[in-house]
Amino acid sequence: MATTPINQGDWKTKAQEGATALSDKAKQTAETATDKAKELAHTVTEKAKDTAATLGHKAEDATQAVGSSIESLGGRLRDKLPQQGVLNAAGSSVASGLESSGKYIREEGLSGMADDMTNMIRRNPFPAVLVGVALGFMIARLTTRS
């Protein structure tokens, strides 16, 4: 049986076609992988946003519950106070403070309190820095005493 010699030009053409096909397949695979990575990143981002929103709502709900409890504590304290005297005046002052603090916490929530704190720091930056330094010092002292 006689074998026909393979033309060198045919090998070259077939090699180029194979290389082109391989290159096209690699590009297609890379594009598919990129698309899947983008989809995954989008899904993870959306899940993180949903989780953060859920946690934010739960924190706001908890804050409102705490505010209501503090306000209620002020009312109960007021009910237990004596009708007259120094104890009535002092207790009434404490009860009023609890009621107003509880109402503020309940109505403003975490975001409102954060906004108020931000505005206070902007209006009084030097005292805010001093408070921050003092808190940092106290936390450092408490954590290094072990």
ABEGO torsion letter per residue (X at the ends): XBBBBBBAAAAAAAAAAAAAAAAAAAAAAAAAAAAAAAAAAAAAAAAAAAAAAAAAAAAAAAAAAAAAAAAAAAAAAAAABBABEAAAAAAAAAAAAAAAAAAAAAAAEAAAAAAAAAAAAAABAAAAAAAAAAAAAAAAAAAAAX
